[in-house]
Amino acid sequence: MFKITQRQYDIIMQQAQTAFPNECGGILGGKENTILGVLPILNKDWNNPKQTFGLTGEDFERADLFLKKHDLEFLGVYHSHPKGVPFPSEQDLSHNMKHQFIIGLRDRYNPELAAFTIDGNNLIQEPIKVIDDIGTTVIDVRTGHRKLSENAMQDEMDRLSNMIQDIIYHRSRYDKMQPLWDDSTFSTLA
């Protein structure tokens, strides 16, 4: 099973929609089968971009630097099938990748993402689960520093605000009681 953060999933789907009707793709990185990094790459097949997604050696060098910089493992290459289903073609299988990720845009407005493990002559479709970004550590590409996902901060602030409002609301419902001490014996002065 593969997991992918909502943010990374959105990057892939937006790229597939933007590139349509051409194929698009890139490199996926992560940890323990969780996709945490996407490196979109411009299609280098200038002759037949509607049928083929092409990468160069320089693309793989840049991907290697990207993965090392962000301490991610190479999980595989993803690409789109603008008019087809998310299933590897004979050409896809000829690349000898352990994992392939394919976006099928047969129904452009309901794209499908599929993952496959290739083990010799065996092709195994793997389930993919889109997971919430909250609490996921990502790398800020501008600074190179780790940070919580952009959604986490706002979601956490909203949750905290709701908790505070609940406390205020519940406290205001309590009956006020008279103090149990004499006013003259209580002081906050030290």
C-alpha positions as CSV (number, residue, x, y, z in Angstrom):
1,M,0.0,0.0,0.0
2,F,1.1,3.5,-0.8
3,K,0.0,6.7,1.1
4,I,0.2,10.2,-0.4
5,T,-0.3,13.4,1.4
6,Q,-3.2,15.6,0.2
7,R,-0.8,18.3,-0.8
8,Q,1.3,16.0,-3.0
9,Y,-1.8,14.4,-4.5
10,D,-3.1,17.9,-5.4
11,I,0.3,18.8,-7.1
12,I,0.1,15.7,-9.3
13,M,-3.5,16.2,-10.3
14,Q,-3.1,19.9,-11.0
15,Q,-0.1,19.1,-13.2
16,A,-2.1,16.4,-15.1
17,Q,-5.0,18.9,-15.7
18,T,-2.6,21.7,-16.8
19,A,-0.7,19.5,-19.2
20,F,-3.8,17.9,-20.8
21,P,-3.9,16.8,-23.6
22,N,-0.2,16.1,-23.3
23,E,1.4,13.5,-21.0
24,C,3.2,14.8,-17.9
25,G,5.0,13.3,-15.0
26,G,7.8,13.5,-12.5
27,I,9.6,11.8,-9.6
28,L,8.1,10.7,-6.3
29,G,10.0,10.5,-3.1
30,G,9.0,9.5,0.4
31,K,9.6,7.2,3.3
32,E,8.1,3.8,4.1
33,N,5.8,3.9,1.1
34,T,4.4,7.3,2.0
35,I,4.8,9.9,-0.7
36,L,6.1,13.1,0.8
37,G,7.8,14.8,-2.1
38,V,6.8,15.4,-5.8
39,L,9.2,16.7,-8.3
40,P,7.2,17.6,-11.5
41,I,9.3,17.4,-14.6
42,L,8.7,19.0,-18.0
43,N,7.9,16.4,-20.7
44,K,11.0,16.0,-22.8
45,D,9.4,14.1,-25.6
46,W,8.9,17.0,-28.1
47,N,7.9,14.7,-31.0
48,N,5.0,12.9,-29.5
49,P,4.0,14.6,-26.1
50,K,0.4,13.4,-26.4
51,Q,1.5,9.7,-26.4
52,T,4.8,9.6,-24.4
53,F,6.3,11.1,-21.3
54,G,10.1,11.5,-21.7
55,L,12.8,12.1,-19.1
56,T,16.5,12.9,-19.6
57,G,19.6,11.9,-17.6
58,E,19.7,15.5,-16.3
59,D,16.2,15.1,-14.9
60,F,17.3,12.0,-12.9
61,E,20.4,13.9,-11.7
62,R,18.2,16.8,-10.5
63,A,15.8,14.3,-8.9
64,D,18.6,12.7,-7.1
65,L,19.7,16.0,-5.7
66,F,16.1,16.8,-4.7
67,L,15.7,13.5,-2.9
68,K,19.0,13.8,-1.1
69,K,18.3,17.4,-0.1
70,H,15.0,16.5,1.5
71,D,16.1,13.1,2.9
72,L,13.6,11.1,0.8
73,E,13.8,7.7,-0.8
74,F,13.2,7.3,-4.5
75,L,9.7,5.7,-4.8
76,G,9.2,5.9,-8.6
77,V,8.2,7.8,-11.6
78,Y,4.7,9.0,-12.2
79,H,3.1,10.0,-15.5
80,S,-0.3,10.6,-17.0
81,H,-2.3,8.8,-19.7
82,P,-4.4,11.7,-21.0
83,K,-6.9,9.6,-22.9
84,G,-6.5,6.3,-21.1
85,V,-6.8,4.3,-18.0
86,P,-4.2,4.2,-15.2
87,F,-2.5,1.0,-16.3
88,P,1.1,0.5,-17.5
89,S,1.6,0.1,-21.2
90,E,4.2,-2.2,-22.7
91,Q,6.4,0.8,-23.1
92,D,6.0,1.7,-19.4
93,L,6.9,-1.9,-18.4
94,S,10.0,-1.8,-20.5
95,H,11.7,0.8,-18.2
96,N,12.4,-1.8,-15.5
97,M,11.1,0.4,-12.6
98,K,10.1,-1.3,-9.4
99,H,7.1,1.0,-8.9
100,Q,5.0,2.9,-11.4
101,F,2.4,5.5,-10.7
102,I,-0.1,6.4,-13.4
103,I,-2.8,9.1,-13.7
104,G,-5.6,8.0,-16.0
105,L,-7.5,10.9,-17.5
106,R,-10.0,8.9,-19.6
107,D,-12.6,11.0,-17.7
108,R,-10.6,14.2,-17.4
109,Y,-12.6,15.6,-14.5
110,N,-12.5,12.4,-12.5
111,P,-8.8,11.4,-12.8
112,E,-7.6,8.1,-11.3
113,L,-4.2,7.6,-9.7
114,A,-3.0,4.0,-9.6
115,A,0.2,2.4,-8.3
116,F,1.9,-0.7,-9.5
117,T,4.7,-2.9,-8.2
118,I,6.6,-4.8,-10.9
119,D,8.3,-7.9,-9.7
120,G,9.8,-9.8,-12.7
121,N,6.8,-10.7,-14.9
122,N,4.3,-10.0,-12.1
123,L,2.4,-6.7,-12.1
124,I,0.7,-6.0,-8.8
125,Q,-1.7,-3.1,-8.4
126,E,-1.1,-1.4,-5.0
127,P,-3.8,0.5,-3.1
128,I,-3.2,4.2,-2.7
129,K,-4.6,6.2,0.3
130,V,-4.6,10.0,0.3
131,I,-3.8,11.1,3.9
132,D,-4.3,14.4,5.7
133,D,-1.4,16.9,5.7
134,I,-1.9,17.9,9.4
135,G,1.3,17.3,11.3
136,T,3.2,16.2,8.2
137,T,6.7,17.7,8.1
138,V,7.5,19.1,4.7
139,I,10.5,21.1,3.4
140,D,10.1,24.8,2.5
141,V,11.6,25.0,-0.9
142,R,12.6,28.6,-0.5
143,T,14.5,28.1,2.8
144,G,15.3,24.4,2.8
145,H,14.0,24.2,6.4
146,R,11.5,21.7,7.7
147,K,8.1,23.0,8.6
148,L,4.6,21.7,9.3
149,S,2.4,21.6,6.3
150,E,0.7,24.9,5.4
151,N,-2.7,23.5,6.4
152,A,-1.6,22.4,9.8
153,M,-1.0,25.8,11.3
154,Q,-4.4,27.2,10.3
155,D,-6.2,24.0,11.3
156,E,-4.5,23.9,14.7
157,M,-5.3,27.6,15.3
158,D,-9.0,27.0,14.4
159,R,-9.1,24.0,16.8
160,L,-7.4,26.0,19.6
161,S,-9.9,28.9,19.1
162,N,-12.8,26.5,19.3
163,M,-11.5,24.9,22.5
164,I,-11.1,28.4,24.0
165,Q,-14.6,29.3,23.0
166,D,-15.9,26.1,24.5
167,I,-14.2,26.9,27.8
168,I,-15.5,30.4,27.9
169,Y,-19.0,29.3,27.0
170,H,-19.1,26.5,29.6
171,R,-17.7,28.7,32.3
172,S,-20.2,31.5,31.7
173,R,-23.0,28.9,32.4
174,Y,-21.8,28.1,35.9
175,D,-23.7,29.8,38.8
176,K,-21.6,32.4,40.5
177,M,-21.0,31.6,44.2
178,Q,-20.2,33.8,47.1
179,P,-16.6,33.5,48.3
180,L,-15.9,31.1,51.2
181,W,-13.5,33.5,52.9
182,D,-13.7,36.9,54.5
183,D,-12.8,39.7,52.1
184,S,-10.4,41.3,54.7
185,T,-8.2,38.2,54.9
186,F,-7.6,37.6,51.2
187,S,-4.9,39.5,49.3
188,T,-3.0,39.0,46.0
189,L,-0.2,41.3,47.1
190,A,3.0,39.6,48.0
